[in-house]
């Protein structure tokens, strides 16, 4: 059974930092990453990292967020610095399996940035 579990959300003031963590189990994942969904908006990519280390970032978070990954442990983290109120959203961890490229999602963790 595949499971994806996030942790680390919370409330922070603008300019502050938070670190999100995610652990996936039950499969081997070729890529892992983070998406977010703000109220009334579509879910959007934040950052992803392939098993080989290639990263992709949304333009809105470049130079502020850093994704890291431990392939052996199937964990992925997102260090978020310089947070802005517009970063407020539910953040979802996702992983794509090596076999079949199936996407699995966590339950989401709330990040709220106050101005």
C-alpha positions as CSV (number, residue, x, y, z in Angstrom):
1,X,0.0,0.0,0.0
2,X,1.4,3.4,-1.0
3,X,1.3,6.2,1.5
4,X,2.3,9.8,1.3
5,X,2.4,11.8,4.5
6,X,3.2,15.5,4.9
7,X,4.1,17.4,8.0
8,X,5.4,20.8,9.0
9,X,2.7,23.3,8.0
10,X,1.6,26.1,10.3
11,X,1.1,29.9,10.7
12,X,4.0,32.3,10.2
13,X,4.4,36.0,9.7
14,X,5.4,37.4,6.4
15,X,9.2,37.1,5.9
16,X,9.4,34.1,8.1
17,X,10.3,30.5,7.3
18,X,8.8,27.1,7.4
19,X,10.0,23.6,6.5
20,X,7.7,21.0,5.1
21,X,8.6,17.3,5.1
22,X,7.1,14.3,3.4
23,X,7.6,10.6,3.6
24,X,6.4,8.2,1.0
25,X,6.3,4.4,1.4
26,X,5.1,1.4,-0.5
27,X,6.9,2.0,-3.8
28,X,9.9,3.4,-5.5
29,X,9.4,7.0,-6.7
30,X,11.1,8.5,-9.7
31,X,10.1,12.0,-8.8
32,X,8.7,13.7,-5.7
33,X,7.5,17.2,-5.1
34,X,5.1,19.8,-3.8
35,X,2.0,21.4,-5.1
36,X,-0.2,23.9,-3.4
37,X,-3.8,25.0,-3.7
38,X,-5.1,28.4,-2.4
39,X,-8.8,29.0,-1.8
40,X,-10.7,29.4,-5.0
41,X,-7.6,28.6,-7.1
42,X,-6.4,25.6,-9.0
43,X,-3.7,23.4,-7.6
44,X,-0.3,24.5,-8.9
45,X,3.2,23.2,-8.9
46,X,5.6,24.5,-6.3
47,X,8.7,22.4,-6.8
48,X,9.7,18.9,-7.9
49,X,12.8,16.9,-7.9
50,X,13.6,13.8,-10.0
51,X,15.6,10.9,-8.6
52,X,18.6,12.1,-10.5
53,X,18.4,15.5,-8.8
54,X,16.9,17.7,-11.5
55,X,14.7,20.3,-9.9
56,X,11.8,22.4,-11.2
57,X,10.4,25.5,-9.4
58,X,7.5,27.7,-10.0
59,X,8.7,31.2,-10.9
60,X,6.9,32.6,-7.9
61,X,9.0,30.7,-5.4
62,X,12.4,30.6,-7.1
63,X,15.2,32.0,-4.8
64,X,12.9,31.6,-1.8
65,X,12.1,27.9,-1.6
66,X,14.5,25.0,-1.8
67,X,13.5,21.4,-2.4
68,X,15.6,18.5,-1.2
69,X,15.2,14.8,-1.3
70,X,16.6,11.6,0.2
71,X,16.1,8.8,-2.4
72,X,17.0,6.1,0.0
73,X,14.4,7.1,2.5
74,X,11.8,8.3,0.0
75,X,11.5,11.6,1.7
76,X,11.3,15.1,0.3
77,X,11.4,18.4,2.1
78,X,10.6,22.0,1.1
79,X,12.5,24.8,2.9
80,X,10.4,28.0,2.5
81,X,12.1,31.3,3.3
82,X,10.9,34.8,2.8
83,X,7.3,33.7,3.0
84,X,4.6,36.0,1.6
85,X,0.8,36.2,2.3
86,X,0.3,34.9,-1.3
87,X,2.1,31.7,-0.3
88,X,-0.9,30.8,1.9
89,X,-2.3,27.5,0.7
90,X,-2.7,23.9,1.4
91,X,0.5,22.2,0.4
92,X,0.4,18.7,-1.0
93,X,3.3,16.3,-1.4
94,X,3.2,14.0,-4.4
95,X,5.3,11.2,-5.8
96,X,5.3,9.5,-9.2
97,X,6.2,5.8,-9.1
98,X,9.1,4.4,-11.0
99,X,6.8,1.6,-12.4
100,X,3.8,2.8,-14.1
101,X,4.3,6.5,-13.4
102,X,1.4,6.5,-11.0
103,X,0.9,9.7,-9.0
104,X,0.1,9.5,-5.3
105,X,-0.8,12.5,-3.1
106,X,-0.7,13.3,0.6
107,X,-3.6,14.7,2.5
108,X,-2.1,18.2,2.5
109,X,-0.8,20.5,5.1
110,X,-2.0,24.1,5.7
111,X,0.5,27.0,5.4
112,X,-0.8,30.4,6.4
113,X,1.3,33.5,6.1
114,X,0.0,36.6,7.9
115,X,0.8,40.1,6.8
